[in-house]
Amino acid sequence: MDLSKQLHQGLVEMGLDLSDARQAAMIDYVNLLDKWNQAFNLSAVRDPRDMVSRHLLDSLSLLPRIRELSTGKADFNILDVGTGPGLPGIPLALSLPGINFVLLDSNGKKTRFVFQAVMALGLKNVKVEHARIESYQSTGQLDIVVSRAFSSLADFALGCEHLCGPDTRLLAMKGLYPTEEIRDLPVHWQPVDARAIDIPQCDAQRHMIELQLTRR
């Protein structure tokens, strides 16, 4: 099965409807990542077929919740913390052209790739930032902060806290259900949603944990 058919089949299984042009752009991204990865070791995932399932489809599993949170809202802003080679930010930005994205990472090698990918894909709704989350200052209200990279929910919440208002939601992608991490959250951060997510072509367990700041 070629990559385009693999992606299309996965989207059908997930109940996601994306245009042919957006799907083609995502395959262009995978091909670019594969090319750069051979020289610069940007991702531990080496096989482009695995990139479709473990990178694209995994990232796109956030789409339903983001659409729920952003419906009817203008000037919606999402920050992707620890984006690495642009995940989940680039697949989400390709799918949601009306939403503003900032893709943040402290690794200059990875942000250079992300910048090149954003330029190659013609993404007008993405800004790339090379910085640590602790030192990053947003120029506007953040509606959602997403991450696949943090080792613990507490680190994610505390690292982003200076950027969050009462309506900001954190969406963290985790593997096994993080019972201990939820228990160890600071008292002013509360989980408001936790969903098991089935990623087609991927056997690993995945969960989306949604957090909200209850007080500053």
N, C-alpha and C positions, 0 to 999 in steps of 0.2 A: 504494500500500500504506500502510495507516495504521501508526502507531508501534507499536501492540500486536502486530500481525501481523509487523512487521519484527523486533521483539525476539524473538518466539516462533520465527520462522524461523531467526534467528541462533543461538539457544540450541540448536535441534535440530541445526544444522550442527556446533556445537561439542560435541555430546553431553552437554549440561548439562540437568538436569531441575529446574526451579524451579516452585513452585506458581503458580496463576493470581493469587493474592493478592499474592505477592511480585513477579511481573511487573507487575501493575497499579501497585504502589507505585513501581517503577522508572520507569514512564511518568509518574506524578505528579511524581517528582523531575525528570525531563527538562522537563516543562511548567513547573515552578517555576523551574528554572535558566534556561529560555528567557525567562521573564517578567523575572527579575532582570537577566539579561544585557543586555537591551535598554536598561536604565537605568544599570547599574553596570559593564559591560564585564568580566565575570568570566571569560570564556572566548573564545578566538579562534574557536572553532567556533560558528557562528551558526545553522545550519539544524538544527532538532530531529531530522531524519532522520540527519544526520551525528553528532549527539550520541548517538544509539542505537548506531551502529557504533563511533565513535571514542572515546566515553566509556564507555557501559555495557558493550558486548561486550568492549572492550579491557580494562576493569577486571576483568570476570568471567573472563577467561582465566587469572587467578591462582587461581581456585577449586580446580582439581584438585590443585595442589601444596599449597595451604593445607589442604585436607582430608586429604591424606597426612600432613602434619606434625602435625595436631591430633587425629587419630583416637585415641581412648582416653585423652585427656588432659583433666583437669578444670582449670577456671580458666585458660583459654588467653587470652593477651593479645597484641594486635597494635597497633603504632603505625604510622600513615600520616604520613610526613614530607613536608611541602610539599604538603598535600592540595588546595590551591587551592580550587575550589568543591565539594570533597568526593570527590575521585577519587584512587585507587580505593576509598577507605574506605566511602562510602555504599552503592554497589552490593554490596560484599562484606558489609557489616554487615546489609543487608537479606536476604542469602542465608544468613548464618551467625548466627542470633539467639543461639546459645549461646556465642559468642565475644565477648570484651570488646575494644572498639576505642577508641583515642585518635586523633583527627584533629587534626594540628598544622600550623599555618601562621603565618608572621610578618606576613601581610597582614591587617590588621583588617577591611577591607571584605569579604574572602573568608570569614574566620571568622564574621563576622556572618551572612552568607548560610548558611553551613554550620549554624550554630546554629538558624536559622529552619527550615531543611530538616529537621534532626533532630527538632525539635519537631513540625513538620507531619506527618512520617511516623511519629511515635510510636516512634522508635528508643530503646529503653531500654538498649541495649548500647553506646552511643556517648557519649564525652565529647569536647568540643571545647576545644582549647587554642590561645590566641594567644601564640606565642613562637617564638624561633629555636631550632633544634635544639641549638645549642651551649650554650644556657642552660637547656634543659628538663631536669627531673629526674623520672624515673618513680617512682611510689610502689610499684611491684612489679616482679617479673621479667618482662621482655619475651621472648616466644617468637619473634615475627616482627616485623621492621621492613620496611615496604613503601614504595616511592616510584616515581612517574613523573616527578619534577621535577628531580632533580639532574643537573647538566651532566656530571659525571664519576663513575665508580665510586669513585675514590679519595676525592673530596670526600664522597660518601655514607658510605663506610665510616668515615672519620676523624671526620666530624661526629657519627655515631651511637655511636662507640666507647665513650664513657663510660656508655652505657646497656646495653651488651651483655655477656652472660655467654658461657661456652663453648658453650652449646646454642642461643644466639640465632641465627636465620638472617635474613639480609638478602635481600629479593627486589626486584630493580631491573628496571623495564621500560625497555627500550631499543629503538631503531629497528634500524639495521644492526648486525650482530654487532660488538661493540666490542673488536676485537683489541688496539688500542693501549691502551685503558683497562684491560683485563685485565693487560696487560704492565706498566702503571704502578702497579698496586696495591701498597700497602705489603706487605712480606714476611710480616707476621703476619696478613694477610687472604688467604684462599684461595677461589677459585671452586670450588664443589662440584657445580654443575649449570649447564648453559646449554641452553636450549630455544628453538628456533624456534617461533613461535606464529602460526597462521593465524587472522586475525580476519575473519569473514565481512563482506562488503560494504565491505572496506577493502583497498586495493591496497598500502599501505605495508608494508615488512618490520617485523616485531616480534620481539623476543627477550626472554626472561626469564633474568636472570643471578642465580644464588643464591650468596651469599657466607657464609663462616663465619670467626670469629675463632679463630686457632690458638694464640695466646698473648697476654697483656696486656703 
